[in-house]
């Protein structure tokens, strides 16, 4: 359990402002995958990380479709039930959501079938 917690802690640092955008994106993707492993060991810690990803998604400018797709992907990687609701809301959004984002949401949902 400790190794996972440490990994999450280190990767979270790479999502901070001032870190190169491409590195931030990879860090967000990695966090989702780490959460997937963390759920069994520390459910509350996993839920906190998922909430952070959701918050980042919500505060990301709608015009920054790239970042929003990365975060959507991260939520899918997490396999977390809290994340699934957000993914569903985007997948079911009316046309105001960018088509590429809706597509990413549908792909993220597919990951739940495999988990």
C-alpha positions as CSV (number, residue, x, y, z in Angstrom):
1,X,0.0,0.0,0.0
2,X,2.8,2.4,0.9
3,X,4.5,2.2,-2.5
4,X,1.2,3.2,-4.2
5,X,0.6,6.1,-1.8
6,X,4.2,7.3,-2.4
7,X,3.8,7.1,-6.2
8,X,0.5,9.0,-6.1
9,X,2.2,11.7,-4.0
10,X,5.1,12.1,-6.4
11,X,3.0,12.0,-9.5
12,X,0.6,14.6,-8.0
13,X,3.5,17.0,-7.8
14,X,3.9,16.8,-11.5
15,X,0.4,18.1,-12.1
16,X,1.2,21.4,-10.5
17,X,1.3,24.7,-12.4
18,X,4.7,25.5,-13.6
19,X,5.4,22.0,-14.8
20,X,5.6,21.5,-18.5
21,X,2.1,21.0,-20.0
22,X,3.1,17.7,-21.7
23,X,4.5,16.4,-18.3
24,X,1.3,17.5,-16.5
25,X,-0.8,15.5,-19.0
26,X,1.2,12.4,-18.5
27,X,1.0,12.8,-14.8
28,X,-2.8,13.1,-14.9
29,X,-3.1,10.0,-17.0
30,X,-0.8,8.1,-14.6
31,X,-2.8,9.2,-11.6
32,X,-5.9,7.5,-13.0
33,X,-4.0,4.3,-13.4
34,X,-2.5,4.5,-9.9
35,X,-6.0,5.1,-8.4
36,X,-7.2,1.8,-10.0
37,X,-4.6,0.0,-7.9
38,X,-5.0,2.1,-4.8
39,X,-8.8,1.4,-4.4
40,X,-8.2,-2.0,-2.8
41,X,-5.6,-0.7,-0.3
42,X,-6.9,2.7,0.6
43,X,-10.4,3.5,-0.6
44,X,-10.6,7.0,0.9
45,X,-7.2,8.0,-0.5
46,X,-8.3,6.7,-3.9
47,X,-11.6,8.7,-3.7
48,X,-9.6,11.9,-2.9
49,X,-7.4,11.5,-5.9
50,X,-10.5,10.9,-8.1
51,X,-12.1,14.0,-6.7
52,X,-9.0,16.0,-7.6
53,X,-9.1,14.7,-11.2
54,X,-12.8,15.6,-11.3
55,X,-12.1,19.1,-9.9
56,X,-9.4,19.6,-12.4
57,X,-11.7,18.5,-15.2
58,X,-14.4,20.9,-14.0
59,X,-12.1,23.9,-13.8
60,X,-10.3,23.3,-17.1
61,X,-11.5,25.7,-19.8
62,X,-13.9,24.1,-22.2
63,X,-11.8,25.3,-25.1
64,X,-8.8,23.3,-23.8
65,X,-10.3,20.1,-25.3
66,X,-6.9,18.3,-25.2
67,X,-6.5,18.7,-21.5
68,X,-10.2,17.7,-20.9
69,X,-9.7,14.6,-23.0
70,X,-6.6,13.6,-21.0
71,X,-8.5,14.1,-17.7
72,X,-11.5,12.1,-19.1
73,X,-9.0,9.3,-20.1
74,X,-7.6,9.4,-16.6
75,X,-11.0,9.1,-15.0
76,X,-11.6,6.1,-17.2
77,X,-8.3,4.5,-16.2
78,X,-9.3,4.9,-12.5
79,X,-12.3,2.6,-12.9
80,X,-13.8,4.4,-9.9
81,X,-17.5,4.6,-9.5
82,X,-17.3,8.3,-8.6
83,X,-15.5,8.9,-12.0
84,X,-18.1,6.9,-13.9
85,X,-20.8,9.4,-13.1
86,X,-18.8,12.3,-14.5
87,X,-17.9,10.3,-17.6
88,X,-21.6,9.4,-18.1
89,X,-22.6,13.0,-17.8
90,X,-20.2,14.0,-20.6
91,X,-21.1,11.0,-22.8
92,X,-24.7,12.0,-22.5
93,X,-24.2,15.7,-22.8
94,X,-26.1,17.5,-25.5
95,X,-24.1,18.9,-28.4
96,X,-22.6,21.6,-26.3
97,X,-19.8,19.2,-25.4
98,X,-17.0,19.0,-28.0
99,X,-17.6,15.9,-30.2
100,X,-14.0,14.8,-29.5
101,X,-14.6,15.0,-25.7
102,X,-17.8,13.0,-26.0
103,X,-16.0,10.4,-28.0
104,X,-13.3,10.3,-25.3
105,X,-16.0,9.8,-22.7
106,X,-17.5,6.9,-24.6
107,X,-14.0,5.3,-24.9
108,X,-13.5,5.9,-21.1
109,X,-16.8,4.1,-20.4
110,X,-15.6,1.1,-22.4
111,X,-12.8,0.6,-19.8
112,X,-15.4,-0.1,-17.2
113,X,-16.4,-3.3,-19.0
114,X,-12.8,-4.6,-18.7
115,X,-12.3,-3.9,-15.0
